[in-house]
Amino acid sequence: MSRDLLDRIDQRTRLAGHNRLALLLFRLGTRQLFGVNVFKVQEVIPRPPLFTLPQLPCAFAGAADVRGRTVAVLDLARAIGHAHDGAEPSYLVVTEFNRTVQGFLVSGVERIVNIAVEDIQPPPDLGGDAHYLTGVTRHQGELIQLVDVESVLAESAPRASDATGISALPHTPGVPHEVLVVDDSRVARNQIRQVLEQLGLGATLLSDGRQALEHLQQMAEGGRSPGDRYAMVISDIEMPAMDGYTLTTEIRRSPALRGLYVLLHTSLSGVFNHAMVERVGADDFVPKYSEHELAQRIAVRMTALQRAA
């Protein structure tokens, strides 16, 4: 394992359980600052020459040769309907998430900052490009809008579902058949719910870790064991108010909750997540997004519960 990789794992594990998010800040031709999780970013380079590929969706500006690899490139401002103010984007942010590598053209790159997740608020429900935001926050008096690059990519290059062949699981008396799903993305929540429905399982859907923790604590305080209702918790990692790392840490700290099975469902590169699973005490992780792989992991958990019943 390279020294660079070890350093990047160490960076991420130091943030884990402390409810903080490292953001790369950039601009899209205006004074407005935007941010993206730095651990989705492989590198930032001056804008390279672009060339066309016939198979690229029309939303893409083209493709670039980045260190001998062909990378599809989106003009981020154009993709979210944000004006460039006449200036051509000058930088390419090369990202890796959801098992793919892609580049986003931006006008200017500022710096990396660490933000307390509790200081990130849900985006205002104003329509328009708010649709592409996962949250808003402030740093040194400046408003930062967090871009949901996963949604941008999903709309620009819709992926084919691999949900074929998912069959309902047998129901066993005494085994819970409901799953708590925690994700700030409406699209992701619906995708997971559809997989659970195909498996014959119910779902409770919540949008951030704090909501989930309070929900579980209220159940326990009311005398009902969350483990009797939920077969597992499927949680995103990047969420406002409380991230998935901290949610998992808090579950493990609580005598009433620590027995819950937690699967982290993340868009971040899988090479880091073995370290993260061990650090925060999660039971498993699945990189986004494969319906078939998610269904397989859920089935493994349900089979274990049925055998133990």
Backbone torsions as a table, in degrees:
resi	resn	phi	psi	omega
1	MET	NA	132.9	-174.6
2	SER	-72.1	157.2	177.5
3	ARG	-61.8	-38.5	179.2
4	ASP	-61.8	-43.2	179.8
5	LEU	-64.7	-43.1	178.1
6	LEU	-61.3	-40.4	178.9
7	ASP	-63.5	-40.5	-178.5
8	ARG	-70.4	-36.3	174.4
9	ILE	-63.0	-43.5	-179.5
10	ASP	-63.0	-39.4	176.5
11	GLN	-57.6	-47.1	-176.3
12	ARG	-69.2	-41.9	-178.7
13	THR	-67.8	-27.7	176.1
14	ARG	-67.2	-31.3	177.9
15	LEU	-79.6	-27.3	-174.9
16	ALA	-61.2	136.1	179.1
17	GLY	79.3	-5.4	178.2
18	HIS	-108.8	6.1	172.1
19	ASN	56.6	45.8	178.9
20	ARG	-126.5	152.8	-177.7
21	LEU	-130.6	129.1	175.8
22	ALA	-89.7	125.7	-176.3
23	LEU	-118.3	134.9	166.2
24	LEU	-88.1	122.5	-178.5
25	LEU	-96.6	139.7	-179.5
26	PHE	-151.0	170.3	179.6
27	ARG	-125.0	155.8	-179.6
28	LEU	-120.4	52.5	176.1
29	GLY	83.9	3.0	178.6
30	THR	-130.5	-178.6	177.2
31	ARG	-77.6	-14.3	-177.9
32	GLN	-67.3	133.3	176.7
33	LEU	-90.8	139.7	174.2
34	PHE	-122.2	161.3	179.1
35	GLY	-140.5	153.9	174.8
36	VAL	-142.9	146.6	179.1
37	ASN	-54.3	123.3	-174.8
38	VAL	-64.4	-24.1	-179.0
39	PHE	-78.4	-3.4	169.8
40	LYS	-91.0	-7.3	-172.9
41	VAL	-99.8	124.6	174.7
42	GLN	-84.3	-44.7	179.8
43	GLU	-166.9	164.4	173.7
44	VAL	-124.2	128.4	-177.4
45	ILE	-134.2	157.1	171.8
46	PRO	-57.8	149.6	-176.0
47	ARG	-55.3	120.9	178.2
48	PRO	-87.2	168.8	173.3
49	PRO	-61.6	141.4	178.6
50	LEU	-106.7	148.1	174.5
51	PHE	-132.7	162.7	-176.6
52	THR	-93.3	149.4	172.5
53	LEU	-129.3	132.4	-174.9
54	PRO	-63.7	-26.7	-176.2
55	GLN	-87.5	-3.9	-178.9
56	LEU	-71.9	136.7	172.6
57	PRO	-59.0	153.1	-173.2
58	CYS	-64.5	-21.0	-179.7
59	ALA	-69.3	-16.7	-177.0
60	PHE	-83.1	144.3	178.6
61	ALA	-76.5	-18.4	-178.8
62	GLY	147.9	-156.4	178.2
63	ALA	-133.4	158.7	-179.7
64	ALA	-132.5	151.8	173.5
65	ASP	-91.7	108.8	-179.2
66	VAL	-115.2	104.7	-180.0
67	ARG	53.6	44.1	176.7
68	GLY	81.8	6.3	-179.5
69	ARG	-118.6	136.5	177.8
70	THR	-83.1	121.8	-175.8
71	VAL	-120.5	124.7	175.2
72	ALA	-68.0	140.9	-171.8
73	VAL	-125.5	128.1	174.6
74	LEU	-108.1	137.5	167.9
75	ASP	-80.1	104.3	-170.2
76	LEU	-62.7	-41.8	179.9
77	ALA	-60.6	-45.2	-180.0
78	ARG	-65.4	-37.0	-177.5
79	ALA	-66.0	-31.4	-179.3
80	ILE	-103.6	7.3	177.5
81	GLY	73.9	33.2	-178.2
82	HIS	-107.4	133.6	-175.7
83	ALA	-71.4	142.3	175.0
84	HIS	-86.0	-8.8	-175.5
85	ASP	59.0	33.4	175.5
86	GLY	82.6	-8.9	-178.5
87	ALA	-93.0	134.5	177.2
88	GLU	-75.9	139.0	177.4
89	PRO	-61.9	137.7	-170.9
90	SER	-107.7	-10.7	-174.8
91	TYR	-130.6	153.1	174.9
92	LEU	-116.1	121.2	174.7
93	VAL	-96.6	111.5	-178.5
94	VAL	-89.5	122.1	-174.4
95	THR	-121.0	156.7	173.0
96	GLU	-133.8	119.2	174.1
97	PHE	-163.7	164.6	-178.2
98	ASN	49.2	37.1	174.5
99	ARG	69.3	13.7	-179.3
100	THR	-132.9	158.9	173.8
101	VAL	-113.5	132.3	179.4
102	GLN	-150.5	162.3	-179.9
103	GLY	-117.2	148.7	176.2
104	PHE	-122.9	125.2	175.6
105	LEU	-78.2	131.5	177.2
106	VAL	-135.3	161.4	-176.4
107	SER	-78.3	-41.2	-177.8
108	GLY	-155.9	146.6	179.1
109	VAL	-112.5	132.0	-173.5
110	GLU	-97.1	-77.7	-172.4
111	ARG	-165.3	177.4	174.9
112	ILE	-109.1	133.0	179.0
113	VAL	-130.1	152.7	173.2
114	ASN	-101.6	126.8	-176.5
115	ILE	-119.6	136.4	171.8
116	ALA	-68.1	127.7	-176.5
117	VAL	-60.7	-31.4	179.7
118	GLU	-64.9	-18.2	177.7
119	ASP	-88.7	-1.4	177.2
120	ILE	-93.3	125.3	-177.9
121	GLN	-106.7	153.0	174.5
122	PRO	-58.5	149.2	179.9
123	PRO	-68.4	152.0	176.1
124	PRO	-64.2	142.7	-178.5
125	ASP	-86.9	77.0	-174.8
126	LEU	-114.3	3.3	-176.8
127	GLY	73.3	-163.8	178.2
128	GLY	59.5	-138.1	-175.6
129	ASP	-76.6	-5.1	172.4
130	ALA	-60.8	-22.8	175.9
131	HIS	-58.3	-26.4	-176.9
132	TYR	-100.1	12.8	-178.7
133	LEU	-108.3	142.4	172.6
134	THR	-99.0	-16.0	179.8
135	GLY	178.4	173.3	175.9
136	VAL	-135.0	149.2	177.9
137	THR	-153.2	178.9	177.2
138	ARG	-129.6	145.0	175.0
139	HIS	-140.6	121.3	-177.7
140	GLN	51.5	41.4	174.6
141	GLY	85.3	-8.0	-178.6
142	GLU	-98.1	138.0	176.0
143	LEU	-74.6	132.6	177.1
144	ILE	-120.1	128.1	176.3
145	GLN	-103.2	125.8	-178.7
146	LEU	-89.4	117.7	-175.9
147	VAL	-83.8	132.1	176.1
148	ASP	-85.2	82.2	-175.7
149	VAL	-65.3	-24.2	176.7
150	GLU	-64.9	-44.5	178.3
151	SER	-67.1	-38.5	178.2
152	VAL	-59.6	-46.8	-179.3
153	LEU	-67.6	-39.2	-178.6
154	ALA	-62.8	-37.3	179.7
155	GLU	-78.7	-32.1	-178.8
156	SER	-78.1	-31.7	-179.1
157	ALA	-138.8	76.2	-178.1
158	PRO	-55.7	134.1	-178.7
159	ARG	-95.6	150.4	176.8
160	ALA	-79.7	140.6	178.7
161	SER	-73.2	146.3	173.6
162	ASP	-115.5	34.1	-174.2
163	ALA	-81.9	-0.7	-179.7
164	THR	-65.0	143.3	177.0
165	GLY	86.0	5.8	176.4
166	ILE	-84.6	120.2	-176.6
167	SER	-113.4	154.2	179.0
168	ALA	-64.1	141.4	177.9
169	LEU	-85.7	151.5	176.6
170	PRO	-67.9	145.7	177.5
171	HIS	-92.4	132.0	179.0
172	THR	-115.9	125.0	178.5
173	PRO	-55.7	137.4	179.2
174	GLY	86.6	-6.6	178.2
175	VAL	-101.7	126.2	179.2
176	PRO	-62.8	141.4	-178.8
177	HIS	-125.3	37.8	176.1
178	GLU	-132.2	147.9	-177.9
179	VAL	-126.3	136.1	174.1
180	LEU	-89.4	119.6	-178.4
181	VAL	-109.2	126.7	-177.1
182	VAL	-125.7	112.1	-178.2
183	ASP	-160.6	135.7	-179.0
184	ASP	-80.6	-8.0	179.9
185	SER	-94.1	121.2	177.4
186	ARG	-60.9	-39.3	179.7
187	VAL	-61.7	-46.1	-179.1
188	ALA	-64.6	-41.7	179.2
189	ARG	-59.3	-43.6	-179.4
190	ASN	-67.4	-37.9	177.3
191	GLN	-61.0	-45.7	-179.3
192	ILE	-66.5	-41.9	179.0
193	ARG	-58.5	-41.2	-179.9
194	GLN	-63.7	-39.5	176.5
195	VAL	-62.9	-45.4	179.9
196	LEU	-61.6	-40.7	178.4
197	GLU	-62.4	-41.0	177.7
198	GLN	-62.6	-32.2	178.8
199	LEU	-81.7	-6.0	-178.8
200	GLY	82.1	23.9	-178.4
201	LEU	-111.3	151.1	175.5
202	GLY	-88.7	166.2	-178.0
203	ALA	-142.3	137.7	165.3
204	THR	-108.4	125.3	-172.3
205	LEU	-109.4	124.1	176.1
206	LEU	-129.4	158.0	-168.2
207	SER	-105.0	-5.4	173.8
208	ASP	-158.7	164.9	-173.9
209	GLY	-64.7	-34.7	-179.8
210	ARG	-65.2	-44.0	175.5
211	GLN	-56.5	-44.6	-177.2
212	ALA	-64.3	-45.5	-179.0
213	LEU	-62.8	-44.5	178.9
214	GLU	-62.9	-40.7	177.6
215	HIS	-59.9	-46.6	-179.5
216	LEU	-67.3	-40.7	179.6
217	GLN	-64.8	-40.1	178.6
218	GLN	-63.8	-38.8	176.0
219	MET	-60.5	-47.8	-177.5
220	ALA	-64.6	-41.8	179.9
221	GLU	-66.4	-26.8	177.9
222	GLY	-83.0	2.6	176.1
223	GLY	90.3	7.8	179.3
224	ARG	-108.9	128.6	-179.7
225	SER	-75.2	122.8	177.2
226	PRO	-58.0	-30.4	179.0
227	GLY	-67.9	-20.9	176.2
228	ASP	-77.8	-23.2	-180.0
229	ARG	-96.6	-41.0	-172.6
230	TYR	-109.2	127.5	174.8
231	ALA	-71.6	-27.5	-178.6
232	MET	-169.3	166.1	172.1
233	VAL	-114.7	126.7	173.8
234	ILE	-108.8	115.4	-173.7
235	SER	-125.4	135.9	166.8
236	ASP	-66.4	166.9	175.5
237	ILE	-98.0	-52.4	-176.0
238	GLU	-85.4	108.7	179.0
239	MET	-147.3	149.6	173.5
240	PRO	-70.5	162.7	176.8
241	ALA	73.4	-54.5	175.4
242	MET	-154.1	125.7	-177.9
243	ASP	-82.4	171.7	-176.7
244	GLY	-67.4	-31.2	176.5
245	TYR	-62.2	-47.6	-177.4
246	THR	-69.7	-39.1	175.9
247	LEU	-56.3	-47.1	179.7
248	THR	-62.6	-42.9	178.7
249	THR	-59.9	-43.8	-179.4
250	GLU	-67.4	-37.0	176.2
251	ILE	-61.8	-43.5	-178.7
252	ARG	-70.0	-24.9	179.3
253	ARG	-78.1	-21.1	-173.5
254	SER	-91.9	122.5	177.8
255	PRO	-57.1	-32.2	-177.2
256	ALA	-80.4	-16.8	-173.6
257	LEU	-117.1	-16.5	-165.9
258	ARG	-62.6	-17.9	178.9
259	GLY	-81.7	-5.6	-179.6
260	LEU	-66.4	140.5	177.2
261	TYR	-85.2	124.2	-176.1
262	VAL	-118.1	122.9	174.2
263	LEU	-111.4	118.6	176.1
264	LEU	-84.7	129.9	-175.3
265	HIS	-116.9	100.3	-165.7
266	THR	-125.8	147.8	174.8
267	SER	-86.6	-8.5	-176.5
268	LEU	-74.1	154.8	-175.2
269	SER	-55.6	130.2	-174.1
270	GLY	-62.6	-21.4	-175.6
271	VAL	-62.2	-25.8	-178.5
272	PHE	-87.8	-21.3	-161.5
273	ASN	-77.2	-20.6	173.7
274	HIS	-60.8	-41.8	177.2
275	ALA	-64.7	-39.1	-177.8
276	MET	-70.0	-41.6	178.4
277	VAL	-57.0	-45.0	-180.0
278	GLU	-67.2	-40.8	-174.5
279	ARG	-66.1	-45.0	-173.6
280	VAL	-97.7	-6.9	174.7
281	GLY	88.5	19.3	175.2
282	ALA	-71.8	157.3	-179.6
283	ASP	-85.1	-27.8	-175.4
284	ASP	-167.0	168.3	170.0
285	PHE	-142.2	154.1	174.9
286	VAL	-133.4	123.7	175.0
287	PRO	-66.4	140.6	173.8
288	LYS	-72.7	151.9	-14.7
289	TYR	-132.4	119.6	174.3
290	SER	-134.6	111.1	179.3
291	GLU	-56.8	-40.8	-175.7
292	HIS	-66.4	-44.6	179.8
293	GLU	-67.1	-40.3	177.4
294	LEU	-61.1	-44.4	179.1
295	ALA	-60.8	-39.9	179.0
296	GLN	-61.7	-43.7	-179.2
297	ARG	-66.6	-39.4	177.6
298	ILE	-64.1	-41.5	-180.0
299	ALA	-62.9	-38.2	177.4
300	VAL	-60.4	-44.8	179.4
301	ARG	-63.6	-45.4	-178.2
302	MET	-65.3	-38.1	177.5
303	THR	-62.4	-41.3	177.9
304	ALA	-62.5	-40.8	178.7
305	LEU	-66.0	-40.6	-179.1
306	GLN	-65.6	-38.4	179.1
307	ARG	-68.8	-30.8	-179.0
308	ALA	-81.0	-16.1	-175.7
309	ALA	-70.6	NA	NA
